[in-house]
Amino acid sequence: MAGTLRVTEIFHSLQGETSRAGRPTVFVRLTGCPLRCGYCDTAYAFQGGESLSQDEVLARVALHGSALVCVTGGEPLAQRGTPALLTALCDAGYDVSLETSGALDIRPVDARVSRIVDIKTPGSGEMERNLWQNLDVLNARDELKFVLTDEADYEWAREMLRSRDLAARCPVLFSPVHGSNARQLAEWILRDRLPVRLQLQLHKLLWDDARGR
């Protein structure tokens, strides 16, 4: 019998981040997260939600008629049933991505899923939670994301990029914390000729902090 998951919300919107930015996507936001990043914008997903079977999640996703599905949180991998859900979504024919903090093992995730893995910077307050072994299993379908709070975070991320040759593993995204100086980050990237993509949160530019968007 398919496992039960705790789900905060399932909604249809434009993907605001990653290389899929701007594309209509169904989001499955799972409940719960063991991290407490200082800039977190989805603290409402830390608790609550409703219990749904895997089949119920698939049925709600199907209602939206989108080819793209993003499983996010919270931290989706904190729930034991998440890998099975990801596999079921792939089996159903969806193009599936997973947004994960990078603090939990991504190896159980179906190889067909694009894993969007955060690298927590000093400014997040959770740098010590980075599970560096995840880097060894990344492939070209995956993406790494750095959320940067200030210049010190940028310099730290630049060093990680170079010392670990991250751009050779998969696409790398540099994102300013929402409301910070994105233009300054763009200038630093250009100055240092970094092989990264500057990422703004499109959904926030369109709808601010509205839930379900």
Phi and psi in degrees as a GROMACS rama.xvg file:
@    title "Ramachandran Plot"
@    xaxis  label "Phi"
@    yaxis  label "Psi"
@TYPE xy
-60.4305  145.244  ALA-2
-72.1495  166.403  GLY-3
-101.145  141.038  THR-4
-121.711  151.191  LEU-5
-95.0488  119.775  ARG-6
-120.476  126.799  VAL-7
-79.8102  -44.7423  THR-8
-165.802  153.878  GLU-9
-130.068  122.907  ILE-10
-149.889  163.599  PHE-11
-110.917  127.219  HIS-12
-156.689  -173.817  SER-13
-88.3045  136.785  LEU-14
-63.3049  126.753  GLN-15
-95.8625  -9.67887  GLY-16
-138.737  176.438  GLU-17
68.7093  -175.598  THR-18
-70.2032  -9.14286  SER-19
-93.5867  8.94111  ARG-20
-53.2134  134.658  ALA-21
92.9188  -9.13696  GLY-22
-93.6495  136.479  ARG-23
-58.3209  132.37  PRO-24
-146.017  145.414  THR-25
-94.4749  128.199  VAL-26
-105.081  130.091  PHE-27
-111.035  104.364  VAL-28
-96.7421  110.149  ARG-29
-84.4923  156.566  LEU-30
-93.7152  142.975  THR-31
102.831  142.611  GLY-32
-160.115  131.901  CYS-33
-83.3056  -6.26917  PRO-34
-101.354  162.431  LEU-35
-139.149  69.3686  ARG-36
-64.3112  141.377  CYS-37
-63.4262  -24.498  GLY-38
-104.161  11.3806  TYR-39
-53.6532  133.863  CYS-40
-113.362  9.56975  ASP-41
-130.325  40.0552  THR-42
-61.4102  -22.0453  ALA-43
-64.7026  -15.4721  TYR-44
-91.2822  3.21929  ALA-45
-67.2513  -30.5341  PHE-46
-150.881  172.003  GLN-47
88.1342  -137.951  GLY-48
76.2223  -171.872  GLY-49
-132.41  151.435  GLU-50
-84.8438  124.32  SER-51
-130.178  143.179  LEU-52
-73.8439  162.221  SER-53
-57.1904  -41.5665  GLN-54
-63.7728  -37.9153  ASP-55
-65.788  -39.4925  GLU-56
-61.7805  -46.1515  VAL-57
-61.1443  -38.9901  LEU-58
-65.6284  -40.9629  ALA-59
-69.6288  -37.8252  ARG-60
-61.0121  -43.1188  VAL-61
-62.6198  -28.0419  ALA-62
-59.9118  -26.6909  LEU-63
-87.9106  -14.8753  HIS-64
64.7549  32.6099  GLY-65
-106.193  144.445  SER-66
-79.926  -21.5196  ALA-67
-103.369  136.131  LEU-68
-131.746  134.629  VAL-69
-120.642  122.304  CYS-70
-97.3382  122.597  VAL-71
-139.29  -168.656  THR-72
-155.953  -147.739  GLY-73
46.762  -157.868  GLY-74
-121.375  102.585  GLU-75
-57.7824  -36.8244  PRO-76
-74.3243  -3.23905  LEU-77
-71.8783  -14.8336  ALA-78
-101.588  131.074  GLN-79
-63.8949  -25.6128  ARG-80
-82.6721  -2.93044  GLY-81
-65.6654  -46.1468  THR-82
-56.3001  -40.0228  PRO-83
-66.2413  -38.1144  ALA-84
-62.9831  -44.2201  LEU-85
-60.1996  -42.6798  LEU-86
-64.1065  -41.9535  THR-87
-63.2182  -39.2215  ALA-88
-64.5279  -41.9412  LEU-89
-63.1237  -43.7908  CYS-90
-61.1216  -29.5095  ASP-91
-79.5512  -2.75956  ALA-92
98.2073  6.79072  GLY-93
-81.4781  152.349  TYR-94
-87.8041  109.951  ASP-95
-111.85  135.877  VAL-96
-124.58  155.096  SER-97
-125.944  128.471  LEU-98
-102.789  117.365  GLU-99
-134.212  152.653  THR-100
-71.1346  -18.9735  SER-101
85.7327  4.19523  GLY-102
-94.0837  -11.389  ALA-103
-121.484  155.949  LEU-104
-65.0607  125.324  ASP-105
-94.6799  -1.3263  ILE-106
-62.0849  -31.973  ARG-107
-70.9291  -6.87064  PRO-108
-77.2952  134.53  VAL-109
-49.886  136.073  ASP-110
-63.6942  -17.9543  ALA-111
-79.4465  -12.3748  ARG-112
-85.3638  137.894  VAL-113
-85.7299  117.298  SER-114
-95.6809  117.296  ARG-115
-98.6159  106.135  ILE-116
-109.026  121.33  VAL-117
-73.9887  142.22  ASP-118
-108.5  115.74  ILE-119
-77.6073  124.889  LYS-120
-87.4406  167.966  THR-121
-54.665  -37.7305  PRO-122
-67.867  -16.6809  GLY-123
-73.718  -24.4567  SER-124
83.3299  1.34298  GLY-125
-128.732  24.7027  GLU-126
-57.2266  -35.4937  MET-127
-67.2046  -12.6355  GLU-128
-87.1165  -6.84922  ARG-129
-58.6366  127.655  ASN-130
-97.4438  92.911  LEU-131
-65.1526  -21.6917  TRP-132
-61.6671  -22.5405  GLN-133
-59.6156  -30.9416  ASN-134
-60.3068  -30.9343  LEU-135
-71.9352  -15.8917  ASP-136
-112.429  6.9585  VAL-137
-69.7459  150.577  LEU-138
-135.394  -178.267  ASN-139
-64.9463  -17.1398  ALA-140
-79.3036  -18.0426  ARG-141
-88.6439  171.309  ASP-142
-143.397  146.616  GLU-143
-107.674  139.839  LEU-144
-127.821  130.737  LYS-145
-112.649  121.552  PHE-146
-96.3606  121.115  VAL-147
-110.494  128.489  LEU-148
-94.863  -24.9537  THR-149
-164.995  -174.745  ASP-150
-65.7417  -34.9803  GLU-151
-61.8949  -41.0009  ALA-152
-62.3328  -42.767  ASP-153
-59.2709  -46.6456  TYR-154
-64.7054  -37.9692  GLU-155
-63.5981  -45.7195  TRP-156
-65.2863  -39.0475  ALA-157
-60.1123  -42.005  ARG-158
-66.1681  -40.7925  GLU-159
-62.6565  -42.172  MET-160
-57.5049  -45.9127  LEU-161
-79.176  -45.5358  ARG-162
-69.6192  -30.4144  SER-163
-104.09  4.31516  ARG-164
50.0331  49.6647  ASP-165
-66.2636  -35.4804  LEU-166
-66.1253  -17.8502  ALA-167
-79.0929  -15.9544  ALA-168
-87.8911  -44.0238  ARG-169
-170.33  170.636  CYS-170
-59.2662  143.645  PRO-171
-119.767  133.028  VAL-172
-114.466  131.588  LEU-173
-110.11  123.164  PHE-174
-126.705  127.453  SER-175
-75.6289  145.167  PRO-176
-55.3155  136.272  VAL-177
-55.5807  130.234  HIS-178
96.4994  -10.2014  GLY-179
-87.7778  -177.156  SER-180
-83.626  91.3382  ASN-181
-67.06  -32.4092  ALA-182
-64.1221  -39.657  ARG-183
-63.6609  -41.9169  GLN-184
-61.3195  -41.2364  LEU-185
-59.3322  -42.394  ALA-186
-64.4235  -40.2403  GLU-187
-64.5014  -43.0855  TRP-188
-61.3206  -43.7571  ILE-189
-67.4671  -42.6046  LEU-190
-58.7743  -42.3072  ARG-191
-93.2583  0.301716  ASP-192
52.9604  49.7691  ARG-193
-82.0047  139.32  LEU-194
-84.0137  61.4026  PRO-195
-129.664  168.561  VAL-196
-108.126  125.949  ARG-197
-73.3062  128.602  LEU-198
-122.667  123.702  GLN-199
-104.981  154.341  LEU-200
-85.8169  93.6902  GLN-201
-56.6239  -39.5507  LEU-202
-63.7113  -32.1457  HIS-203
-76.5051  -33.3816  LYS-204
-64.5054  -32.5902  LEU-205
-85.1852  -42.2265  LEU-206
-129.305  15.2849  TRP-207
56.5835  -130.153  ASP-208
-105.673  25.3517  ASP-209
-62.0719  131.5  ALA-210
-68.5426  149.711  ARG-211
72.8947  17.2905  GLY-212
